[in-house]
Amino acid sequence: MLDRAELRFSGTYLHDGILPWLHCFLNRPNRELGKRYRKAILIFPSGSYAKLSDRETDAVALRFQAYGFQSFVLHYSTGHAPYPTALLEAAEAVKAVRTNAQKWDIDPDGIYLCGFSAGGHLAASLAVHWDKPLLRELYPNGECRPNGTILCYPIVTAHQPYRAPIFLDELCVNESSEWFSWLSAEDHVTPDTPPCFLWHNADDKDVSVMNSVLYASALSKESVPYEMHIFPQGGHGLSLADETTAAGENEINPTCAQWSDLAIRWLQRM
C-alpha cells in the first residue's frame, strides 16, 4: 500500500507552506487475480472548509477498497485558505491519479469523486469547472476531469437561503468577490458535467436538502445522468451511518447506511 503521495504544482496556492497530500488505499495485483484496471474513488472529507472530518477519511476509503476500487483521501487546504486553493488541489489530485493510472492499476477513464458536505461542494465544483478557463489553462487536455461524482449531503449553492452559514467565511469570499459566481455549482452545469450520485436527509438542518435538489434539477435540465436518494431523517454528517463511523448511537441509521451499497452499485454500472 502506498500510504502518502504529495501533490506538487506550480503557483502560489500552498496554504501555510503545507503541501496537500493523498492517502492511498490500493488493491495490489497478485498472481491469482492478475493485473486489473480498477475504478478509482477520490474522497473529499467534510469540515466546512475549516478542518477535515476524520470520520469521512480512512473508513470510507476502506469501504470502497473492499469492493475492489482504488481509494484515495485528499487532505486539502482548510482554515481560511482563500478560494480557489482547494479547487486547484482537487484538480491536481485527479491529474495525479490519472497520471499514475498504469502504476496504480487504475482505469484512467474511471476516476470518481466522493465528497461529503463541504467536500461535496469541492467535488461538485470540480465537476462543473474542470473545463473553465482557469483549469483549462493548467490542464489543457482535461487531465483534471472526473468521470463522475458521489455527493453526500453536499453544500452546492452560495445563494441564500440555502447556503451553509460558515461557508463563505472559510473560503474568504464575499458577495462582491470575483469568485462568488463560481461557488454555486448548480449555476454552472453543462452537458459536459459528469454523471452524479447524490444522497441527503430531508431533515438536515445544517445543509438544506435543497442543495441536492437544486443540483439534481440543474443536471436534469442538461440531460446529465444522475441518481438521487433523499432519506426521511438522520440530520447531517452521518458518514457511513453505521458502527464503523458513528460517534454515538444517534449516528447509527440503517436507512441512511444504505447509501454506500447504492453508490457502489451505481459505480459498477458506470
C-alpha atoms as one frame of an Amber mdcrd trajectory, in Angstrom:
protein
   0.000   0.000   0.000   1.244   3.458  -0.899   0.403   5.464   2.207   1.093
   9.010   1.116   1.553  10.943  -2.098   2.423  14.633  -2.109   0.892  16.883
  -4.732   3.363  19.352  -6.144   2.262  22.009  -8.609   3.346  25.449  -9.693
   1.707  28.634  -8.482   1.072  30.289  -5.127  -1.656  28.057  -3.792   0.117
  26.220  -0.982  -1.560  27.073   2.318   0.768  27.859   5.237   3.567  26.138
   3.344   1.929  22.710   3.677   1.505  20.580   0.595  -1.849  18.894   0.134
  -1.459  15.150   0.117  -3.208  11.954  -0.860  -3.670   8.989   1.445  -3.737
   5.983  -0.872  -5.538   2.663  -0.346  -4.582   0.359  -3.199  -5.516  -3.176
  -4.130  -2.254  -4.596  -5.446  -2.124  -7.024  -8.382  -1.458 -10.646  -7.434
  -0.848 -13.928  -9.237  -4.399 -15.173  -8.725  -6.261 -12.097  -9.924  -3.683
 -10.728 -12.321  -3.402  -7.063 -13.196  -6.693  -5.183 -13.430  -7.593  -1.638
 -14.325  -9.830  -0.666 -11.457 -12.037   2.349 -10.959 -10.693   4.916  -8.506
 -12.518   6.827  -5.777 -11.060  10.139  -4.624 -12.613  11.129  -1.289 -13.026
  14.734  -0.129 -13.955  14.845   3.598 -16.204  17.495   5.124 -15.367  20.111
   7.724 -16.900  23.364   6.423 -13.560  24.184   4.763 -12.351  24.898   8.326
 -10.952  21.411   9.047 -11.265  17.838   7.773 -13.505  15.279   9.447 -11.639
  12.090  10.388 -14.919  10.160  10.172 -15.033  10.663   6.403 -11.486   9.627
   5.584  -9.949   6.169   6.113 -13.161   4.298   6.960 -14.849   5.471   3.773
 -11.761   4.687   1.691 -11.581   1.174   3.141 -15.273   0.580   2.404 -14.736
   1.283  -1.291 -11.396  -0.533  -1.377 -13.084  -3.663  -0.025 -15.259  -3.697
  -3.153 -12.244  -3.577  -5.454 -11.906   0.159  -6.030  -8.636   2.023  -5.683
  -9.312   4.605  -2.977  -7.694   7.913  -2.128  -8.361  10.578   0.507  -7.384
  14.131  -0.398  -6.168  16.171   2.576  -6.845  19.564   1.033  -6.137  23.006
   2.469  -8.582  24.326   5.074  -8.813  27.132   7.595  -9.159  30.313   5.563
  -7.188  29.042   2.596  -8.524  31.511   0.014 -10.641  30.245  -2.842  -9.778
  28.603  -5.235  -6.976  26.869  -3.259  -8.883  23.655  -2.537 -10.303  23.516
  -6.072  -6.809  23.650  -7.579  -5.656  20.945  -5.173  -8.603  18.763  -6.139
  -7.786  19.216  -9.819  -4.159  18.295  -9.204  -5.258  15.206  -7.242  -7.336
  13.951 -10.179  -4.400  14.578 -12.506  -2.065  12.690 -10.135  -4.346   9.651
 -10.060  -4.771   9.715 -13.838  -1.028  10.210 -14.453  -0.221   7.241 -12.217
  -3.033   5.052 -13.560  -0.710   2.435 -15.049   1.427   2.228 -11.912  -1.550
   2.181  -9.536  -3.637  -0.296 -11.566  -6.373   2.227 -12.433  -8.638   2.793
 -15.418  -7.782   6.402 -16.390 -11.367   6.838 -17.610 -12.813   5.615 -14.334
 -11.875   8.278 -11.756 -14.731   9.300  -9.459 -15.035  11.826  -6.641 -16.842
  11.216  -3.349 -17.414  14.393  -1.363 -19.119  14.998   1.975 -20.772  18.345
   2.851 -18.062  20.955   2.074 -16.136  18.140   0.390 -19.253  17.632  -1.708
 -19.071  21.275  -2.703 -15.453  20.747  -3.714 -16.366  17.673  -5.787 -19.296
  19.437  -7.487 -17.118  22.488  -8.149 -14.520  20.429  -9.979 -17.276  18.616
 -11.877 -18.652  21.882 -13.271 -15.451  23.927 -13.580 -12.955  21.395 -14.957
 -13.287  22.929 -18.440 -13.428  26.589 -17.427 -10.528  28.869 -18.484  -8.721
  28.742 -15.116  -8.385  24.965 -15.163  -8.144  24.648 -18.938  -5.022  26.793
 -18.805  -3.434  24.450 -16.270  -4.871  21.201 -17.686  -5.367  21.781 -21.440
  -6.097  18.118 -22.137  -8.766  17.733 -19.474  -6.472  15.795 -17.138  -8.432
  17.039 -14.112 -11.892  15.962 -15.330 -13.615  13.481 -13.013 -15.674  10.736
 -14.654 -18.430  11.058 -12.069 -19.220  12.307  -8.581 -20.807  10.943  -5.427
 -22.171  13.824  -3.355 -23.071  13.105   0.273 -25.227  15.786   1.970 -23.338
  18.356  -0.152 -23.118  22.091   0.038 -23.892  23.170  -3.520 -25.108  26.747
  -3.539 -23.758  30.089  -2.340 -27.174  31.673  -2.742 -29.457  32.402   0.176
 -31.459  30.900   1.805 -29.762  27.521   1.411 -26.034  28.172   1.842 -24.255
  26.932   4.974 -23.503  29.773   7.455 -19.723  29.209   7.729 -19.297  28.601
   4.024 -18.165  31.962   2.625 -16.163  32.998   5.689 -13.899  29.971   5.481
 -13.299  30.472   1.756 -12.514  34.174   2.302 -15.164  35.066  -0.284 -17.941
  37.650  -0.054 -20.691  38.509  -2.492 -18.605  41.241  -4.118 -15.701  38.888
  -4.808 -14.810  37.910  -8.359 -15.063  34.278  -7.207 -18.559  34.456  -5.757
 -20.251  33.491  -9.024 -18.128  30.308  -9.134 -19.417  28.999  -5.813 -22.923
  27.893  -6.820 -22.319  24.666  -8.726 -25.929  24.444  -9.881 -25.395  27.607
 -11.961 -22.571  26.041 -13.990 -23.879  22.614 -15.000 -23.491  21.884 -18.718
 -23.935  18.759 -20.850 -20.218  18.093 -20.199 -20.720  17.838 -16.433 -20.031
  14.228 -15.370 -22.797  11.927 -14.004 -23.664  12.135 -10.332 -24.966  10.106
  -7.392 -26.466  12.194  -4.567 -27.868  11.448  -1.142 -29.201  13.734   1.551
 -31.516  13.691   4.573 -34.778  15.596   4.387 -34.357  16.835   7.972 -30.786
  18.161   7.525 -30.699  21.477   9.395 -27.020  22.257   8.734 -27.059  21.920
   4.941 -30.550  22.065   3.481 -31.642  19.159   1.311 -32.453  21.825  -1.271
 -28.734  21.885  -2.107 -29.038  18.393  -3.578 -32.399  19.181  -5.152 -31.001
  22.275  -6.894 -28.053  20.334  -8.279 -30.209  17.419  -9.422 -32.570  19.856
 -11.146 -29.651  21.510 -12.958 -28.333  18.099 -14.050 -31.796  17.140 -15.297
 -32.094  20.320 -17.375 -28.829  19.494 -19.136 -29.685  15.784 -19.543 -26.753
  14.726 -17.333 -27.414  11.275 -15.789 -27.881  11.222 -12.016 -29.300   9.119
  -9.202 -30.595  10.770  -6.023 -31.756   9.359  -2.684 -33.447  11.539  -0.066
 -33.864   9.741   3.245 -36.511  10.934   5.722 -34.320  11.572   8.761 -30.783
  11.457  10.063 -29.632  15.060  10.135 -26.181  15.965   8.873 -22.744  14.379
   8.821 -23.500  10.674   9.255 -20.584   9.451   7.125 -21.219   5.691   6.664
 -24.136   5.876   9.142 -23.163   2.605  10.831 -20.924   1.401  13.686 -17.847
   1.985  11.513 -18.001   5.776  11.776 -20.673   6.526  14.408 -19.611   8.788
  17.271 -22.743   7.715  19.156 -25.878   5.639  18.713 -27.693   8.611  17.207
 -25.341   8.359  14.201 -26.275   4.735  13.504 -29.050   4.904  10.939 -29.754
   1.712   8.953 -31.893   3.595   6.436 -29.136   6.086   5.596 -26.463   3.382
   5.780 -27.828   2.010   2.514 -26.126   4.834   0.664 -22.722   3.157   0.324
 -24.186  -0.025  -1.187 -26.352   2.063  -3.520 -23.347   4.173  -4.552 -21.186
   1.098  -5.152 -23.874  -0.426  -7.376 -24.117   2.890  -9.233 -20.347   2.862
  -9.778 -20.428  -0.713 -11.016 -22.956   0.312 -13.673 -20.852   3.223 -14.873
